[in-house]
């Protein structure tokens, strides 16, 4: 299945409808279906997630839902007799935008970078997630290198006021130094 970007988008929306019940039968949420072409091959990418909690989809769940989605596509009139396609089923990655309250709940206690509707860019730690808003302790960059960042008391941000947000991975360089020291000790 190839065509214009509009055709591809329409087909992705159609597949969302076709595959939604199949994914839900595994207790998962269908996040996204996207289509792209690599050479002459169609790639169907399906993103699934858990409906609640802070855990991630495990490999067994991904394997089971992949089998179900593949079977559904094999029965689908568009794909049953079409050219071969590649199916990719995965869970959302760390770079997934936080667009739903459940995305925010999954990121509870994590650092996030976010932009408000007025263009203000902020970074902070999620401390609580509600139905309409999220509480974030905003972190301000230190005035000088070596100083600690200033951290505000958590304050509420309405989901409707947040234009874009993503998890900001934290790297603990102190742990990395300990690991490096341990490796160096092993080499002696």
Secondary structure, DSSP 8 states (H G I E B T S, - for coil): ----HHHHHHHHHHHHHHHHHHHHTTTEEEEEEEEEEETTEEEEEEEEEESSSS----HHHHHHHHHHHHHHHHHSHHHHTSS-EEEEEEE--TT----SHHHHHHTTTSEEEEEETTS-EEEEEEEEE-SSEEEEEEEE--SSTTS--EE---EEEEGGGEEEEEE-----HHHHHHHHHHHHHHH-
